[in-house]
Amino acid sequence: MPATVKTSVPSANDVLMPETLLKKRRGDTKAREQKAADRVEAKRAQKNKRRVIFKRAEQYVKENQAREREEIRLRRAAKASGDFYVPAQPKVAFVIRLRGINNIAPKPRKILQLLRLIQINNGVFVKLTKATQQMLQLVEPYVTYGEPTVASIRNLIYKRGYAKVNRQRLPITSNTLIEEHLGKYGIISVEDLVHEIATAGPNFKYANQFLWSFKLSNPNGGFKGKKFTHYIEGGNTGNREGDINRMVKLMN
């Protein structure tokens, strides 16, 4: 009996696909797998970054506490030996503009522009050097300033802090914005920014330029005494040293 050869007839489900479509499907599958892997890697990197931020924040707290304890120890030692304790000169001042544009001489007006104190109740951080101290003396009738505490700096940045990016005023809503513009200086979070300002660190200039000048409100209860009289005469202008923190609290 002669052998019979069976030929398979393609069914409707065995439709041949073009090679281009197969390549596209393989490419899409590979892209999905790569995207999933990138997502996992991004989550891991974000977790590690948060851990670094928390460790830095804890370190800053310990440094501030150690500094406060050392200052208390020095005060007690000086008192016990009958001496006077003279604290170190402040490194940073917070300056608030009190007077408008009327009746301001050209030189103080220019200094106020250089300090970015364009409007009434604008506030900025200034690193105290010989040059900046001379500038502040020239504009004392128009501003008030003093040494801010770490708590005041933190409250200002968290509550009133805005970033200056491409001449735009952007709210600081996340650490990502800070890392994008200050990450190359080792500043990746708000706490890093606070620490750099408070300690007048090596990158103070870039950190301060990143911050838009603070727009404060009039103090609760109004100004005490005459607004344009010097602070030591019962007014509000000039150097008020540590009492600037009370003024910041009233205006923040």
Secondary structure as GFF3:
##gff-version 3
##sequence-region A 1 252
A	DSSP	alpha_helix	19	80	.	.	.	ID=ss1
A	DSSP	beta_strand	92	97	.	.	.	ID=ss2
A	DSSP	alpha_helix	106	114	.	.	.	ID=ss3
A	DSSP	beta_strand	122	127	.	.	.	ID=ss4
A	DSSP	alpha_helix	130	138	.	.	.	ID=ss5
A	DSSP	three_ten_helix	140	142	.	.	.	ID=ss6
A	DSSP	beta_strand	143	146	.	.	.	ID=ss7
A	DSSP	alpha_helix	150	160	.	.	.	ID=ss8
A	DSSP	beta_strand	162	165	.	.	.	ID=ss9
A	DSSP	beta_strand	168	171	.	.	.	ID=ss10
A	DSSP	alpha_helix	175	182	.	.	.	ID=ss11
A	DSSP	three_ten_helix	183	185	.	.	.	ID=ss12
A	DSSP	alpha_helix	190	198	.	.	.	ID=ss13
A	DSSP	alpha_helix	204	210	.	.	.	ID=ss14
A	DSSP	beta_strand	214	215	.	.	.	ID=ss15
A	DSSP	three_ten_helix	231	233	.	.	.	ID=ss16
A	DSSP	beta_strand	238	239	.	.	.	ID=ss17
A	DSSP	three_ten_helix	241	243	.	.	.	ID=ss18
A	DSSP	alpha_helix	244	251	.	.	.	ID=ss19
###
